[in-house]
Amino acid sequence: MQVSEQLPQGTSKRSAKMASIPLSLAGRGAIGFGRQLIGQSPDFAFADLQEKTAEQIFKVLGELKGGAMKFGQALSVFEAALPEEIAKPYRETLVKLQEAAPPLPARVVHKVLAKELGEHWRDNFAEFNDTPAASASIGQVHKGIWKDGREVAVKIQYPGAKEALISDLNQIQRFAKIFQLLLPGVEMKPLLEELKARIIEEVDYRYEASAQSACFEAYKGDSDIAIPEVIMATDRVLVSQWLEGTPLSKVITDGTQDERNNAGIRLARFHFTAPMRAGLLHADPHPGNFRVLKDGRLGVLDFGACNRLPNGFPEPFKRLLKNALEGDAIALYNGFKEDGFILSDVEVSPELVLDYLLPLVEPLRTDYFAYSRDWLRTQSVRVGDPRNPTAKIGFQLNLPPEYVLIHRVTLGTTGIFCQLRAEGNFRDEALSWFPEITPTHLQKS
């Protein structure tokens, strides 16, 4: 059997699994409605529906490769925003989704390697482990020893990954409203459109290799950030230096406060500096893509999704951030109008716009901030409750296309900070890299 012959059958199985989700949810929705009829609290019934549904949804996503699993990974960084009684039953399932997926058989792996590296592909390796060390959304990673003795990570793309991504994401889009049950405050449609837009980039390992190499050069010798060096790349195989370390998910669950703080501040440092140092923003922030090395450095993996920012963060982004930190409602409003965040035919209160944004920049307004799930849940409720006058501003703001990915990455990174329960001086960390956003009262005379 040829490698390419696997796709139709695999796609059919994925479709069947995806189809099982709405059918099951329909039944559970009826149960929840029934409980309301017999007098049980609607809030309790809805929470019960979420809890019983979540495990099945993420179990199905975890069994899928391609777009469905990538969608699950994107959802998983928002886990910290869910109420604890809802999040707890399936938190472990989300972590597993970030770290693992069912592996390809060794014979299929060998066929891909032979096609990409040639029939004598084994000559490149002193050793090659057929058992994958990790699985991701469009490929899996094997550990090996390169012919020169270096330990390497060999990333191998699943056969038919591009077609599977498109098929999975098209189906998930049909169920976007159902997934909204889990995270009512997260707009699924823009998230899915963004994921689809980057399919071509993510399945091109040469493209990924160029981004990874740019970051490697930018952070070579850095005391805080470690990027694996690219050794070779083809369309569907990427060989990189092996980074040995503790998965960030383990630091989240088992790390000391100091270990979690150190991971958080290094993640912030990478997020703040990558655009200016490498012209790139790592756009796939979930714990599975980070490792803490023995020397304390944060290892960053998977550069398949990157936002190209050759001039660093856009100047309007920094200017608006400064206005928010200054508490200058009029300057913030005028900037929003000028840069297209508020459309010309929309009139809103400058004070409400500032009120909407201030808590979102709260970590940068104090010399010490403690991220937490409770804080993130509070913010999610505040900006997602249509009964709140401030929340209504969110529905009147416009996000220009060039800011969509920056916004999602920032939210995703914030979710990781909250999972880490990281504490520290994030304000001075940001201002050290962006002195131009320093509020007037902090500027030295």
N, C-alpha and C positions, 0 to 999 in steps of 0.2 A: 504493500500500500504506500502510495506517495504521501508525503507530508501534507500537501495541499488538499488531499482528499478527506482530511479530517474535519474541515470547516463546516460543511453543511450539517453533519450529524451533531457537532458540538453546538452550532447555532440553534438547531432545533431543540436540544436539551435545555439550553439557556432560556429559550422562549417559553418552554413549558414551565420552568421554575419561576420565571418572572410572572407568568400568567397565574400562578398559584397564589400570588400575594393579594391582588384585588379581590379574588373570590373569597379568600379567607377573611379579609378585612370586612367584606360585606356581611358575612355571617357574624363577625364579632361586633360590627356596628349595630346589628339588629339586637344582639344580646345586651349591649349597652343601653339602647333605647328601651328595651324591655325592663331593665332594672330601674330606669327613670320612671316608668309607668307604675311600678309597684312601690314607689316612694323613696327609692335610694337617691342620695344626693347626685345631681347631674355632674358635679365636679368629680365626685368619687367614681362615678361610672366612666367618665372620660379618662380619668387617670388609669382606671383598671383596663380600659381598652388600649391605651398607650402601652402599658406594661406588658400585656399579653401579646400585643402585636409586634413590639420592638424586637423581641428575641427571634421571631420567625423571619422578619424582614432582614435583619442583619445576618441570620444564618444563611438565608438564600443568597444574599449579596456575597457572603464569604465563600460560597461554593462556586461563584462565578468568576471568570476571568474577564478582562476587557473593561468596557465602560461601566458595567454594574458595580464591579469591585472598586473602581476609581471613584464612582459616585459615593459609595459607602465610606471610602477613606475621606472624601471631602466632608461628608456629614460628621464623621467621627471627631473632628476638631471642635465641633460645636457642642459636643457632649457635656462640657462643663456648664453650659447654659441651661440644661434641663433640671427640673426639680429633683432633689436627691432621691425622693421616694420612687421617681420614675426612672432615673438614670441608673440607680444601683443594680437592678436585676440584670442589665445587659452590658454594664461597663466592661466586663471581662470579654464579652463577645466583640465589642468594638476594638479593644486592644489586639485581640487575635486577628481581627480583620486588617489592622494596620501592619501586622507582622508576618502573616502567613496565608497561604492558599494552597489547595491541592496541587501537587507537583506534576510535571510532565514525566512520562516514562523515559527511562534512560535512552532507549532506542530512538525516540523522537528527538531528544537532545542531541544525540550523536549525528542524526541526519541534518539537523540545522547547522551544526558545527562543520560538517563535511561540505555542505552547500556554500557556507560563508567563508570558511578558511581553507577549503580544499580537502581532498581525500586523506591527505597525510596531516590532518589537523593536530594529531597527538604529538607530532614533532615539536610543536610550540611549547609543550608542557613537560615538565619533569614529573608532575603529578596532576591528576584531575579527578575530583570527587564527583561521582555520578549522583550522589544524594544532594539535592539543593540545600543551600544554607538559608535561603529566604525566597519568598515568592512575592511578587508585586502585581500590579494591575494588568500589565501587558507583557510581563516577562518574569523569569526567575533567575536567581543568582547562585552560581556554583563556586566553591572555593577550589583553588588550584595553586600550583607552584609553577611559575613561568620558567622557561628554559635557562634563564640566567640566575635562578634561585629565589627570585622575589615572590612573596605570597600575593596572589591576585584574586580579585572578584571577577567572575566571568558572567556577564549579564546576557541572557539569551532570550530573545523575543519569542513569544508563543506563535506558532504557525497560524496564519490568518488573523493576526491581532487587529489589523486595521479594520477588516470587515466585521469582526466581532465587536469592536468598539462602536462602530456606527449602528449595528443592529441593536446592541444593548441600550445605547443612549436613546435611540429612537423609541424603544419600548418604555424606558424609564420616563421619558417625557409624557407619555400617555398617563402615567400614574403619579405625576407631580403633585396633584392635589391630595393624593392618599399619603404620600411621604410627608406632606405638610402637617399631618396629624401629629407627627413626632416633634416637629420643630415649627410651631405656628409662626414664629417671628422671622424665619429665614425664607426669603423668596427663592423658590426652587427654579423657576424658569430662567432667570439670568445665569444662575449657577450652571445649569445644564447647557445653555447656549455657549457659555464660555468654555466648558469642557469639550464640547463638540468642535469649537473653533480651533482647539489646539491638538486635535487628533493627529493631523499630518505631522506636526512638529514632534510629538511624543513617540511616534512609531519610527522616526528617522534617527537611528542611533548615531549617525555621523553628525547630525545637527546637535544632538545632545552632547556628543564628545567635544564639539567646539565650545559649547557653553561651559562644560566642566573644565576644560583646559584653560579657558579665560579666568575662571575663578581660582584654579590651582596656581596660576602665575600671579594673580593678584594677592593671594594669601600665603605664598611660599615663605616659610620661615616665621609665620605669624605665631604669637604666643597664646592666642585664644581660639583660633579657627583652623581646622585641618580639612583640606580638600584632597581626595584621592587623585593621584596622577593617572592620566589616561595613557595606557600602554599601546593599545591598538583598537581600531573600530572599523566595523563594516556596517552595512545597512541594518543587520539584525543581531549583531554580536558586539558587545562593548567590554573590553578587558581593562580593568583599572587596578591600581594598588589596593590591597586589602587593608581596611581600617578595623583594627581590633578594638572593641570598646563595649561599654554597657549601653544597651538600647535605652533611649530616653523614656520609653514606657516603663522600664524597670526603675529608673530614677524617680518617675512620677509616683509609682506605687511604694517603693522601698527606700528611696533616698532620704538622707537626713535633711534638715532644713538648710544647712550650709551647702550641701550638694545640690539641692534644688535651686537655691539662690544663685549659685555659680553657673548652673546650666541656664537659668533664666537670663542673667545679665550677658552671657556670651551669645545666647540666641538673639537678644536685643541688639548686641553689637554687630552681629552678622546682618541682621535685617536693616539696620541703619546704614551700614557701610558698603554693602555689596554693590548698590547702584553706582556710587561714586568711584569705587575701586576697580570694579570689573565691568561696569556698564550693564549689569544684570540684576534682576530681582528674582531670587529663588521662589518659584510660584507654587510649590507643592508642600506647604507647611503642615506636616502631621508627624507625630512622634516616631513613626517607623523610618523616617528619613534622617534621623539624627542619632549620633552615638556620643557618649562621653568617654574620651580616651583616658588611659591611666594617668597621663600628665595633666589632666584637667581640661584639655582642649575639647571643643565641641566639633565633632566630625560631622560633615554634611554630605549626604548622599542624594543621588537621583536628581539629575539636572535636565530631565526630559521636558519639564514645564518651566520655562523662564520668561520673564518679561524683559524685553530688550529696552534698556534705558541708557542709551549712550551718553547722555548728558546728566546722569544722576536723576534723583527725584525732581519732578517738574517744579519750576519756580512758583507757579500759582499754588501748588500744594503746600509748599513751605510758607508762603505768604499768608495763606488762609489759616494755617496752623498758628502762626505768630499772632494773628488777630484774635484767635480763640483764646490763646494763652494770656493775651493782654486784657481780655474781657471787653474788647472794643466792638460792640454790637453793630455800629454803623459801618465801620471799616470792613467787618466780616461780611455784612449784607451786601455792600457795594462790590466787594471782591467776588462774592457768589454770583452776583448779577453779571459782572464783567467776564467771568470765566465760564459761564454757562451752567453753573450749579443751580441757579434759579432762572427759569425761562423768562423771556422779556414780558410775556403776557400774564405772569403770575405775580401777585402781590402778597407778601407775608410780613409779619411783624419781625423786625430785626432782633428785638429782645427775645422772641420765641426761638428764632434760629440759633442765637447764642445759647439759650437755655437747653436746646436740643443737643448741641455739640459739647458743652462744657464737661458733662460727666464722661464723655468719650475720651477727652484729653486729660481727665483727672490724674492719671498716673504721672503726667508731665508737669503738674502744677504744684507738686510738693517734693521736698527733698527725701521723702521716704514713703513708699507705697507698698502695700501688701495685696497682691492679686489673690482672688479667691473665687470659688464657684458661686458663693453667695453674692458677691459683688457683680459678677457677670450675669447671674440670673436677674438681679435687680435691674440692671441696665437693659436687659432683653425685654423685661416686662414693661419698663418705662417707655422705651421707644416703640414697642409693639402693641400697646394697648390703645386702640382707636378712641377710647373714651377720654384719654389724656390729651388736653389741648396741645401740649408740647409734641406728643407723638404724631399728631396730624401733620406736623411740619415735614416729617420724614416722607409722607406721601406727596408733598408738594415740591420736594427737592428733585433735581435732575442730576444723574451721574453721567458725565460725558464718557464716551467709550474708552478714552485713553486712561481713565481712572478706575475702571471696573476691576481690573486685576490687582492694582495697588490696594484698593479697598478690601477685596477678598483676602489677599495675603495678610494685610494688617489685622483683619478680624480673626483669621485663622491663627496667626502668631499670638494674638491676645488670648485666644482660647487655650493655647499651650501654656502660656504664662499662668493662667488660672488653674489648669490641671496640675502644674508644678507647685502651685501656691507659692510662687516666687515673691520674695521681698527684697527691696533695695532702693537705691537712688537712681531710678530710671530717668528722672528729669535731667540730672547733670550728665548722664550717659548720652542722652539725645543732644543736649546743648553743646557737648564737646565736639560733636560731629557736625552740628548745624548751628553755629553761633549766631547766624542771621535770624533765627527765630527766638532769640533770647528776649523775654519781656523787659520792658524799660526798667522796672524796679530791680531787676537782677543785673543790669548792665553796670560795668565798672566805670566810674567817672574818669 
